[in-house]
Amino acid sequence: MVKTIRVSEEYHEWLSAHKREDETMEETLRRMTRGPHPSDVSGLLSEEEAEEAKKAVGRLRGRDRDRLDAARNAFEDGGKSE
């Protein structure tokens, strides 16, 4: 599956400046962000392990979202609600 992402012109220019002649933009992004190539991680987890990992990530994101919302509310309230 292919996905399209939007980036600012400035970021695209920066990324293009770092792109090597022999690589795609995806390869450049992976290199610059140190993301693994899918073939490097394919098959490391069973389907059950992958599902559990997804659930764990969801729980962590939920906690992060709760903390972010609390911080935002405190900032917007000027700390008055504590």
Backbone bond lengths (Angstrom), bond angles and torsions (degrees), N, CA, C in turn:
res aa  C-N    CA-C-N  psi(-1)  N-CA   C-N-CA  omega(-1)  CA-C   N-CA-C  phi
1 M - - - 1.437 - - 1.523 108.43 -
2 V 1.307 116.30 139.13 1.456 122.38 179.12 1.519 108.20 -110.80
3 K 1.315 116.66 136.25 1.463 122.90 177.19 1.519 108.38 -120.22
4 T 1.316 115.69 148.64 1.449 121.78 175.96 1.516 108.06 -107.17
5 I 1.321 116.94 136.51 1.461 120.56 176.65 1.518 108.55 -121.49
6 R 1.321 115.51 151.51 1.462 120.72 176.70 1.519 108.37 -102.56
7 V 1.311 114.77 135.22 1.461 121.02 175.17 1.520 106.90 -134.82
8 S 1.329 115.53 157.88 1.463 119.39 178.63 1.528 109.29 -66.79
9 E 1.319 114.99 160.13 1.462 118.82 178.26 1.524 110.53 -62.31
10 E 1.340 115.62 -37.24 1.457 119.46 -179.34 1.526 110.93 -62.67
11 Y 1.343 115.90 -43.69 1.462 119.18 179.76 1.524 110.25 -66.38
12 H 1.318 116.84 -41.47 1.464 120.58 179.31 1.530 110.45 -61.24
13 E 1.323 116.66 -41.61 1.470 120.26 177.83 1.523 110.92 -63.40
14 W 1.338 115.91 -43.48 1.466 120.33 179.01 1.522 110.31 -61.20
15 L 1.345 115.12 -46.55 1.454 119.60 -179.25 1.530 110.78 -63.52
16 S 1.325 116.60 -43.56 1.467 120.82 179.20 1.525 110.99 -61.24
17 A 1.326 116.44 -36.26 1.463 120.00 179.64 1.524 111.31 -66.17
18 H 1.335 117.15 -25.07 1.463 121.39 -179.49 1.526 113.07 -97.32
19 K 1.315 116.61 -4.17 1.468 121.23 -178.74 1.528 109.80 -73.36
20 R 1.309 114.45 133.65 1.468 120.43 176.54 1.521 108.73 -86.66
21 E 1.314 116.57 154.61 1.466 121.24 -177.52 1.518 112.78 -59.94
22 D 1.316 116.69 -32.42 1.460 120.45 -174.12 1.527 113.85 -94.88
23 E 1.321 118.45 13.09 1.459 119.22 -178.52 1.524 112.16 -127.59
24 T 1.318 114.53 155.56 1.456 121.25 175.88 1.527 109.09 -82.63
25 M 1.329 116.17 170.15 1.461 119.40 176.84 1.527 110.16 -62.80
26 E 1.334 117.46 -36.74 1.463 119.95 177.42 1.527 110.44 -60.95
27 E 1.312 116.13 -45.06 1.463 119.67 179.68 1.527 110.91 -63.09
28 T 1.331 116.35 -37.72 1.455 120.07 177.35 1.525 110.56 -64.48
29 L 1.329 116.90 -45.91 1.462 120.77 178.02 1.522 110.93 -59.12
30 R 1.320 116.24 -45.25 1.462 119.66 179.80 1.526 111.19 -61.96
31 R 1.314 115.94 -43.23 1.467 119.63 -179.99 1.522 110.52 -64.92
32 M 1.318 116.51 -43.79 1.461 120.38 -176.85 1.529 112.01 -71.28
33 T 1.317 117.21 -29.82 1.467 120.50 -179.26 1.517 111.52 -101.77
34 R 1.320 116.14 -0.98 1.461 122.87 -179.81 1.526 112.62 60.74
35 G 1.323 116.34 28.59 1.455 120.69 177.67 1.517 110.52 -76.02
36 P 1.318 118.06 144.33 1.465 119.99 -179.50 1.522 111.68 -74.01
37 H 1.281 115.61 151.53 1.460 120.63 173.32 1.532 106.88 -75.69
38 P 1.336 118.41 138.60 1.468 119.95 -178.31 1.522 113.89 -51.69
39 S 1.319 117.08 -37.17 1.468 118.67 -179.23 1.533 111.62 -67.54
40 D 1.330 116.51 -21.70 1.467 119.82 178.73 1.523 112.34 -73.82
41 V 1.318 117.52 -24.60 1.468 120.67 -176.04 1.521 113.05 -114.77
42 S 1.320 116.44 -4.70 1.463 120.98 -179.39 1.525 110.48 -61.28
43 G 1.325 115.64 128.58 1.447 120.65 175.60 1.517 115.61 84.27
44 L 1.318 118.30 3.47 1.461 119.88 179.40 1.524 111.96 -69.42
45 L 1.327 116.66 -33.12 1.455 121.46 -179.63 1.523 110.37 -116.44
46 S 1.322 115.25 147.86 1.458 118.93 171.68 1.526 107.30 -72.56
47 E 1.328 117.62 167.97 1.460 120.17 178.43 1.524 110.47 -59.98
48 E 1.334 116.90 -39.28 1.465 120.99 179.58 1.534 110.62 -65.38
49 E 1.317 116.91 -43.91 1.467 120.37 178.57 1.531 110.90 -64.16
50 A 1.321 116.36 -40.38 1.465 120.31 179.20 1.522 110.39 -63.33
51 E 1.319 117.49 -41.55 1.465 121.40 178.93 1.523 110.81 -63.77
52 E 1.317 117.48 -42.54 1.469 121.04 177.20 1.526 110.90 -63.62
53 A 1.320 116.85 -39.46 1.470 120.52 178.26 1.522 110.20 -63.64
54 K 1.333 117.38 -42.24 1.467 120.91 177.69 1.518 110.80 -60.51
55 K 1.323 117.23 -42.77 1.465 120.96 179.29 1.523 110.40 -63.48
56 A 1.334 117.05 -42.19 1.462 121.01 179.48 1.529 111.07 -62.96
57 V 1.320 116.36 -42.34 1.466 120.29 177.69 1.520 109.59 -62.72
58 G 1.321 117.75 -41.83 1.463 121.37 178.13 1.518 111.77 -60.37
59 R 1.339 116.65 -41.83 1.466 119.95 177.95 1.529 111.17 -63.70
60 L 1.332 116.48 -43.50 1.463 119.98 178.86 1.520 111.57 -63.66
61 R 1.321 116.46 -42.22 1.469 119.47 178.65 1.522 110.56 -63.19
62 G 1.329 116.47 -38.14 1.454 120.16 177.95 1.518 111.46 -61.83
63 R 1.334 116.58 -44.19 1.470 120.17 178.36 1.521 110.73 -64.86
64 D 1.335 116.93 -41.08 1.461 120.17 177.62 1.519 110.39 -62.24
65 R 1.335 117.17 -41.18 1.459 121.59 179.81 1.524 109.75 -63.84
66 D 1.338 117.67 -42.30 1.465 121.29 178.56 1.530 110.69 -61.66
67 R 1.328 116.89 -42.95 1.465 120.41 179.57 1.520 111.11 -67.13
68 L 1.320 117.18 -39.73 1.453 121.10 178.40 1.530 110.58 -64.68
69 D 1.329 116.67 -43.79 1.465 120.60 178.38 1.527 111.05 -61.92
70 A 1.335 117.19 -41.69 1.461 121.22 179.11 1.532 110.43 -63.60
71 A 1.319 116.54 -42.83 1.467 120.13 179.23 1.523 110.45 -65.73
72 R 1.327 117.01 -41.87 1.457 120.95 179.10 1.531 110.40 -62.51
73 N 1.333 116.52 -44.34 1.459 120.49 179.42 1.524 111.21 -63.18
74 A 1.327 117.01 -41.77 1.459 120.70 178.59 1.518 110.51 -63.05
75 F 1.307 117.35 -41.24 1.458 121.29 179.36 1.525 110.54 -65.77
76 E 1.334 116.30 -45.97 1.466 120.43 -179.08 1.524 112.02 -66.65
77 D 1.330 117.13 -33.40 1.471 121.36 179.32 1.522 111.25 -83.58
78 G 1.310 117.07 -6.23 1.448 120.41 -177.19 1.516 112.86 68.55
79 G 1.340 116.22 23.26 1.453 121.27 179.33 1.518 112.79 78.12
80 K 1.327 119.59 9.68 1.461 123.23 -177.05 1.519 114.07 -74.11
81 S 1.342 117.08 -23.41 1.470 119.56 -175.59 1.520 113.17 -81.18
82 E 1.320 118.14 -3.76 1.480 120.08 -178.88 1.495 111.88 -89.53
